Amino acid sequence: RTKLKHVILDEYQDVSVAQHALLQLVLRGHGKEANKQPRRTKKNRICYDVPRLFCAGDANQSLYGWRGAEPSLTVDKFLEDYPQGVLIPLGTNYRLPRSIMEAASKLISANKMEEEGEE
């Protein structure tokens, strides 16, 4: 752990509860070390003394719920777990044509409205 300078985690939305717990152990340590009060930055933000963490994930792209993936635990609560973190939304998709992205966006919007009880 002390030798780690950077931790990069791709497909963060597909991390399971167990994997999330392992990441916490790697980043914050365990025992007395994990319970240590975090330091504060000059702007009074909480800052754990952990390796630099970079996560890429999108809760709308979670595919592995059947094996325990929990996007609400990872992507949605990232700033709760890492208050010093910064969220950077990526607005450009370089993998798919625009027509597929537009169709997917409509489906996601309809799904969100259904979850919120709107029709």
N, C-alpha and C positions, 0 to 999 in steps of 0.2 A: 504494500500500500504506500509506503513512504517513497518508493521509487517511481510511482506513477506521476506523470506530469499532466497527461491528457487521457480522458476517457471519451470515446466516441461510440454512440449507440444509435444505430440506424433501425428503422421500423419500430420505433419506441412504442407505438400503439399496440404492438403484438407481444409486449412483455407481460409475463404472467405474474401472479402475486409472489411466487417463490423467487422468480428472477428479480423482481423489484426489491425484495428483502435482501437478496445477495448484493445488488447494486448499492443499497444503503450501507451494508457492512463494508463493502470495498471503499466507498466514499467517506463515510463517517467513522469507520472503525467500530469497535465493540467495547463493552464494559465501561470503565470510567471514561475512556476516550469518547465514546458515543454520547455520554451524558454531559460532557463538558459544554458549558455555555458558549454559544457562538460569539465571535467578536463582532464589533460594529464598525462600519466604514465611516469615513468623514461625513458622509451624508446620512448617517445613522441607519443605514441598511444592514440587516443581518448578513453575516458572511461566514459560512463554515470554512474551516481550513481544509478544503478538499481539492483533489486534482481538478483541473479545468474539465468541465463536462459539456459535451455537445451532443444533443439528442435531436434526431430528425424523426418526426412522426405526425400522423394526421388521424384523429379518432375516426373520421369517416372512412378510413381505408383499413380498418381492423378486419382481419380475416381469420384469426385463430382463437375465437371465443370458445370453440369446441375443445381446445387444449389448455384453457385457462387464461388466455389473454384478457387483460383488463384495462382498456383504454381510459376508463374513467379514473383509474388509479394512477396512471402514468401521465398521459397527455394533458388531461383536464386538470390535474392537481400538481402539475410540474412546479408552479410558483409557490405552492404551499410547502412542498418538499425542499425546494431550493429557492428561498426568497431572494437571493442575490442574482437569480437567473434572469435572463432576458428572452422574451418570446419574439421571434421574427417570423411573421407569416410569409409564406412563399406564394406569391400571386401568379407566378408563371409556371406552367407545366411544359416540360420539354420532351415528355415521353409519348404523349398522345396527340392526335389531331384535334383541332378546335371542335369539330362536330361531336366527337365522343365526349369531350370535356363538357360541352354545353348540355348534352343529354344527361350526363352523370350529375351535373349541377341541378338540373330540374328534378331528378329522382331524389337527390339528397334534400333539396328544399321541401319536396312533398313529404318525405319521411319525417323531417323535423316538424312540419306542421301537424302531421298525424300524431306524433309523440306529444305535442303540446295540446292536443285535443281540438285543433282547428280543422276545418274541412274545406 
